[in-house]
């Protein structure tokens, strides 16, 4: 009996300490890790939100880019960080791809990270050089099927969200293509404009100015619905392809053992920032559509996509 009472007292003290800790959060700067290079969509989008989120929380948010291993390197750092609410992660849908590409990763996506805030989602756009003869996506597919292995496509790394978008489309279209991974988006863009590779499923925010300036040609968007900024560009379904659509999402995560009070407070502050009309307008300019979710719903999304990507990557034969 006395032993049971001691256990209860200890647990009560721990709960009280956690509550007190959460009550005083945040009392100092928060470190946000972005596991991709500066200037990419996965960097630009959360930076925009973190600037307003810092003001909402009353504490600065210091951002550090830790690129590498398709985002797994920086993600692992946050997964192993002290779960006190002062280390957060900005990730994209690449988070649900990493387990299949890097099975020896030092952290578990669904076990070691807690979802906090869904910023929104966006389409990727298949862009091709103006020098290529393809005027429509049907032209491209016909040509690619007639010349197996002649097509090359770029991405920002093996297992990146744009890589997976391309693989889903390639498999659905029944074409062969050579993957050319790059370190960062600007390098892929340079080679698309220069005609050194054939296609790139580019994030919408990056693709729009290139398309509007006539530097590249857009053939298809990756999402199930057409994009308002590109009303004449069809979707995979409209092209007759099934299971080829995909969207890239951007979200915020924390170490799994971060107190739920802190996770909920951070979520509430972020949700308030995202409902601000000025923020919505800024995100819309980047091609980001609202995707409101509670943390628990985000956790389920990550689990579903992680399982689905494992099957896709096996089918595509993708290896790091």
C-alpha positions in Angstrom: 0.0 0.0 0.0 2.7 2.4 1.0 4.6 1.5 -2.2 1.5 2.3 -4.3 1.1 5.7 -2.5 4.8 6.5 -3.2 4.2 5.7 -7.0 1.1 7.9 -7.1 3.0 10.8 -5.4 5.8 10.5 -7.8 3.5 10.5 -10.8 1.5 13.4 -9.4 4.7 15.4 -9.0 5.8 14.6 -12.6 2.4 15.7 -14.0 2.5 18.9 -11.9 6.1 19.6 -13.1 5.1 19.1 -16.7 2.1 21.3 -16.4 4.1 24.0 -14.7 6.7 23.7 -17.5 4.1 24.1 -20.2 2.5 27.0 -18.4 5.7 29.1 -18.7 6.3 28.2 -22.4 7.8 29.9 -24.3 10.2 31.9 -22.2 13.1 32.0 -24.6 13.9 31.6 -28.3 12.8 28.6 -30.3 15.0 26.9 -32.8 13.4 25.7 -36.0 15.3 23.3 -38.3 14.5 23.2 -42.0 16.1 20.1 -43.5 16.4 21.5 -47.0 18.5 24.1 -48.7 17.8 27.8 -48.6 15.5 29.1 -51.4 13.6 25.8 -51.9 9.8 25.8 -51.5 10.3 23.7 -48.3 12.4 26.6 -47.0 10.5 29.6 -48.2 7.0 28.6 -47.1 7.8 27.8 -43.4 10.0 30.9 -43.1 7.1 33.0 -44.1 4.9 31.4 -41.3 7.7 31.4 -38.7 8.1 35.1 -39.0 4.5 35.7 -38.0 4.5 32.8 -35.5 7.4 34.4 -33.6 5.4 37.6 -33.1 2.4 35.6 -32.0 4.4 33.7 -29.4 6.3 36.7 -28.2 9.7 34.9 -28.7 12.1 34.8 -31.6 12.3 31.7 -33.8 15.8 31.1 -35.1 15.9 29.1 -38.3 18.7 26.7 -39.3 19.0 24.9 -42.6 20.4 21.4 -42.2 20.0 19.8 -45.6 21.0 16.2 -46.4 19.7 12.7 -47.0 16.4 13.9 -48.5 15.5 15.9 -45.3 16.3 12.9 -43.0 19.4 14.5 -41.5 17.7 17.6 -40.1 14.6 15.7 -39.1 16.7 13.3 -37.0 18.3 16.2 -35.2 14.9 17.4 -34.1 13.6 13.9 -33.3 16.4 13.5 -30.9 16.3 17.0 -29.4 15.1 17.8 -25.9 11.3 17.6 -26.0 10.8 21.0 -24.3 9.0 22.9 -27.0 12.2 24.8 -28.0 13.1 22.6 -30.9 10.7 22.3 -33.9 11.0 21.0 -37.4 9.6 22.4 -40.7 9.1 19.5 -43.1 7.3 18.6 -46.3 5.6 15.4 -47.6 9.2 14.2 -48.0 9.0 13.2 -44.3 6.7 10.3 -45.3 9.1 9.2 -48.0 12.3 9.0 -46.0 11.6 5.7 -44.2 11.4 3.8 -47.5 14.5 5.5 -49.0 16.6 5.5 -45.8 15.6 2.4 -43.8 18.7 2.7 -41.7 17.8 6.2 -40.5 18.4 6.8 -36.8 14.9 7.9 -36.0 11.3 6.6 -36.7 9.1 9.1 -38.5 5.8 7.9 -36.9 7.3 7.2 -33.4 9.8 10.0 -32.8 8.1 13.1 -34.1 4.8 14.7 -33.1 2.7 16.6 -35.7 2.0 20.2 -34.7 0.7 22.4 -37.6 -0.2 21.8 -41.2 0.7 24.9 -43.2 -0.9 23.9 -46.5 -0.4 22.0 -49.7 0.6 22.7 -53.3 0.9 21.2 -56.7 4.0 20.3 -58.6 4.0 21.3 -62.2 5.7 19.3 -65.0 7.8 21.8 -66.9 9.9 21.0 -70.0 12.4 23.1 -72.1 11.0 25.3 -74.8 13.3 23.6 -77.2 11.5 20.3 -76.9 8.7 19.6 -79.5 6.0 18.6 -76.9 3.1 21.0 -76.9 0.8 18.9 -74.8 1.2 16.1 -72.2 -0.2 13.6 -74.8 2.6 14.6 -77.2 5.1 13.9 -74.4 3.7 10.5 -73.5 3.5 9.4 -77.1 7.1 10.4 -77.8 8.4 8.9 -74.5 6.7 5.6 -75.2 8.1 5.5 -78.7 11.6 6.1 -77.5 12.1 4.0 -74.2 14.9 5.4 -72.0 15.4 8.6 -74.0 13.8 10.8 -71.3 15.7 12.4 -68.4 14.1 14.1 -65.4 15.5 16.2 -62.6 14.8 16.3 -58.9 16.2 17.9 -55.7 17.4 14.5 -54.6 16.6 10.8 -54.4 13.4 10.4 -52.4 12.4 14.1 -52.5 8.7 14.9 -53.0 9.3 16.1 -56.5 11.1 12.8 -57.3 8.1 10.8 -56.0 5.7 12.9 -58.0 7.7 12.1 -61.2 7.9 8.4 -60.4 4.1 8.2 -59.8 3.5 9.9 -63.1 6.1 7.8 -64.9 4.7 4.5 -63.7 1.1 5.5 -64.5 2.1 6.6 -68.0 4.1 3.5 -68.6 7.3 5.3 -69.7 11.0 4.8 -68.9 13.1 7.7 -67.8 16.5 8.4 -66.3 16.6 10.2 -62.9 19.1 13.0 -62.5 19.3 14.1 -58.9 20.5 17.6 -58.0 21.5 19.3 -54.8 19.0 22.1 -55.1 16.1 23.4 -57.1 17.9 26.3 -58.8 20.4 23.8 -60.4 17.5 21.8 -61.9 15.9 25.0 -63.2 19.1 26.0 -64.9 19.4 22.7 -66.7 15.7 22.7 -67.7 15.9 26.2 -69.2 19.2 25.2 -70.9 17.7 22.0 -72.3 20.1 19.6 -70.6 17.3 17.5 -69.1 13.8 16.9 -70.4 11.4 17.5 -67.5 11.1 18.6 -63.9 8.0 18.3 -61.6 8.7 21.7 -60.1 6.9 23.2 -57.1 4.2 25.5 -58.2 5.6 28.6 -56.4 8.9 28.2 -58.3 7.3 27.2 -61.6 4.8 30.1 -62.0 7.2 32.9 -62.8 9.2 30.7 -65.2 6.0 29.7 -67.1 4.6 33.3 -67.1 7.9 34.6 -68.5 7.9 32.0 -71.2 11.2 30.4 -70.1 9.6 26.9 -69.9 6.5 25.1 -71.0 4.0 23.5 -68.5 2.4 20.2 -69.5 0.6 18.9 -66.5 0.0 19.6 -62.8 0.4 16.8 -60.2 -2.8 17.3 -58.3 -6.3 15.8 -58.8 -7.8 19.2 -59.5 -6.6 22.0 -61.8 -4.6 24.9 -60.4 -6.3 28.3 -60.4 -3.1 30.0 -61.6 -2.7 27.5 -64.5 -6.3 27.0 -65.7 -5.3 25.6 -69.0 -2.9 22.9 -67.7 -4.6 19.5 -67.2 -4.4 17.0 -64.4 -3.2 13.4 -64.7 -6.7 12.2 -64.4 -7.8 14.4 -67.3 -4.9 12.9 -69.3 -6.3 9.4 -68.7 -3.8 8.4 -66.0 -5.0 6.7 -62.8 -3.1 6.9 -59.4 -0.7 9.5 -60.8 -1.8 12.5 -58.8 0.2 13.8 -55.8 0.5 17.0 -53.8 3.3 18.3 -51.7 2.4 19.5 -48.2 4.3 21.6 -45.6 4.0 21.1 -41.9 5.6 21.7 -38.5 6.7 18.9 -36.1 8.2 18.5 -32.7 10.0 15.8 -30.8 7.4 13.1 -29.9 7.7 13.5 -26.1 7.0 17.3 -26.2 4.3 18.0 -23.6 0.8 17.9 -25.2 0.0 21.3 -23.7 2.9 22.8 -25.6 2.0 21.1 -28.8 -1.6 22.3 -28.5 -0.5 25.8 -27.7 1.9 25.9 -30.6 -0.8 24.5 -32.9 -3.3 27.1 -31.7 -0.8 30.0 -32.3 0.1 28.6 -35.7 -3.6 28.2 -36.7 -4.3 31.8 -35.7 -1.4 32.9 -37.9 -2.7 30.9 -40.9 -6.2 32.3 -40.6 -5.0 35.9 -40.9 -6.1 37.3 -44.4 -2.6 38.8 -45.0 -0.9 35.5 -44.4 -3.4 33.6 -46.6 -2.7 36.1 -49.4 1.0 35.6 -49.0 0.7 31.8 -49.1 -1.6 32.0 -52.1 1.1 33.9 -54.0 3.4 30.9 -53.4 0.7 28.5 -54.7 -0.1 27.2 -51.2 -3.7 26.1 -50.5 -5.1 25.8 -47.0 -5.1 22.3 -45.5 -6.4 22.7 -42.0 -5.7 19.7 -39.7 -5.5 18.9 -36.1 -2.2 17.4 -34.9 -3.8 13.9 -34.5 -5.1 14.1 -38.1 -1.6 15.0 -39.3 -0.2 12.0 -37.5 -2.6 9.8 -39.3 -1.8 11.4 -42.7 1.9 10.8 -42.2 1.3 7.1 -41.3 -0.9 6.6 -44.4 1.5 8.3 -46.7 4.5 6.5 -45.2 2.9 3.1 -46.0 1.8 4.1 -49.5 5.2 5.5 -50.4 6.9 2.3 -49.2 4.9 0.4 -51.8 5.5 3.0 -54.6 9.3 3.1 -54.0 9.4 -0.7 -54.1 7.5 -0.7 -57.4 9.7 1.9 -58.9 12.9 0.2 -57.7 14.2 3.4 -56.1 17.4 3.1 -54.1 19.5 5.8 -52.3 
